[in-house]
Amino acid sequence: MTAARRATSSGGDLAKRGPAYPKAVDNLIAEFAALPGIGRRTAERLAFHVLKTDEARAMGLARAIEAVKTSVRHCDRCWNLSDGHLCDICRDERRDRTTVLIVEQPKDLIALEQTGMYRGLYHVLMGRLSPLDGIGPEELTIPALITRLTGAASNPGGVAISEVILGLNPTLEGDGTALYLAEELKSRSVKVTRLARGLPSGSQLEYANKAVLADAITGRQNID
Ligand SMILES: [Zn+2]
């Protein structure tokens, strides 16, 4: 479409739109608007907030964004967020390295850690199986999980895993992923359990309250 046609089809009278923002402001608005859950109006409000705010504070925001992109990575063993090869949990020798709790996202791990009820390690799948979207085991960290289970050397401390707890979200895809993993782990000499069913179906672990999550961990059930 040519510029002339575009002008005509959007009402024609360009003068009515008023002056445009400086390019830098437009860019900032566009960046905010690209964030999840942020519409154009909110993006404008945030951009104007940054413009108004004092320089030290605004630069602090810019540096915080830069720092997460340059210094935060995924743990080599469990895919938790980390500032080094191994995350704090994998590095901690006081954790029970024979037990691994499988979650979908780092956010779920944080929610479970906040209960203070779990002392084992984790494995973050980085999503869940979704055949319709083309997400199979290879798109997740399932091959790395199998490696951890197969050779103790791949688990922190070189300790063999004896229990795997399935901590997926109780959603259709979360349940499907748990079913797949239970089947996959059946033939291995490892106990497989799952979080107790206190969590309402369709809910997300990250939003569950601490007491419910604590009960889900302590009341975990065997999968035969
Ligand atoms: Zn880790």
Boltz pocket constraint, residues with backbone or C-beta under 6 A from the ligand:
constraints:
  - pocket:
      binder: B
      contacts: [[A, 75], [A, 76], [A, 77], [A, 78], [A, 79], [A, 80], [A, 86], [A, 87], [A, 88], [A, 89], [A, 90], [A, 91], [A, 122]]
      max_distance: 6.0
